[in-house]
Amino acid sequence: MKIVVNPDDLKKLASSFSAEADRMASIDHRLRSLVAGLDWETRQKTNVDKMLGALGKESWKLINTSEVLSNYLSEKAVKF
């Protein structure tokens, strides 16, 4: 049985991963902006900066992985 790969499907998927990575980065930015709007005492007492830092670290891992996957799929689409 032969496996058929459609390069256009790979390109569309790569584009989707890239677009979603951009959306995740935008969400991360909005969350940071919201927290930045809090006064320092509230931020200190709620420990929100530390939690946001942990969230940001994980979200950037996901964003970077999505971009890597997007690039990988784009390269594969060219090869097919």
C-alpha positions, -999 to 999 in steps of 0.1 A, spaced: 0 0 0 14 34 -10 11 64 12 2 96 -6 14 129 8 -3 161 -4 22 190 -2 -7 215 -1 -21 199 30 13 201 47 16 237 37 -19 245 51 -11 226 84 22 245 87 4 278 82 -21 268 109 6 259 134 23 293 127 -10 312 131 -18 295 163 17 302 176 11 339 169 -23 337 187 -6 322 217 20 349 218 -7 375 216 -25 359 245 7 358 265 13 395 258 -23 405 268 -20 386 301 13 403 309 -3 437 301 -32 429 324 -9 420 352 13 450 346 -18 472 352 -20 460 388 -4 480 415 29 466 429 13 457 463 -14 436 448 11 419 426 34 412 456 6 400 479 -10 377 453 23 363 440 8 368 405 42 377 390 56 343 399 26 324 386 26 345 354 63 338 350 57 300 352 28 303 328 49 323 304 77 298 305 53 270 295 35 290 269 67 300 252 77 263 251 44 256 233 48 286 210 84 276 200 74 240 195 45 251 172 69 272 152 94 244 149 66 220 137 54 247 113 89 250 98 93 212 97 61 207 78 69 235 54 103 219 46 86 185 41 60 201 18 88 214 -4 104 180 -6 72 164 -18 
